[in-house]
Amino acid sequence: MNDDLRRSIFSRLKAFSNWRALAFLLLGSLLVCLILVASWAEDSRMTELRWVPRWLAAWADRDPNLRTAIPFVPLAFLLVLGSAGMGCKRPLRLALTVGGACLAISEFGQLFLPHRSADVKDLMWGGLGILLGAGIAWGCGKLNRAK
């Protein structure tokens, strides 16, 4: 294979990687918005949110603690992969910071809502979800680099 062809293929793969990373970051941004909407909804039961699939809402409502942790797992995962794909030098730090800020804002906002209450357990479970998602993404990155 000549050098021009090799450079062309590499540049196309890199461009695809940037688009994929951007898609991960956009999905993460959408997830932040959905987390905030769900956190500030009048009723904390997921079955009351029409845009959440019924099977997922019923499963999430069985355990309120897991309901808090679950959305932060994919959020941290998407943020780590997206920021690493865009060339961020510290994607884990970015994911932990943004995820933690989203968690803090969602709980802090509940202080001003008469029908909701902020809870330390929610902070702990959300933090666990962030750590789990970031850890999974970090592990996937390690496996990918080992190949």
LINUR-V199293 format. One record per run of one state. SS is the DSSP state (h for helix, s for strand, l for the rest). FROM is the first residue (numbers start at 0). TO is the last residue. If there is no record, write none. Layout:
ss: <SS,SS>
from: <FROM,FROM>
to: <TO,TO>
This chain:
ss: <l,h,l,h,l,h,l,h,l,h,l,h,l>
from: <0,2,39,45,48,53,61,63,85,90,110,119,146>
to: <1,38,44,47,52,60,62,84,89,109,118,145,146>
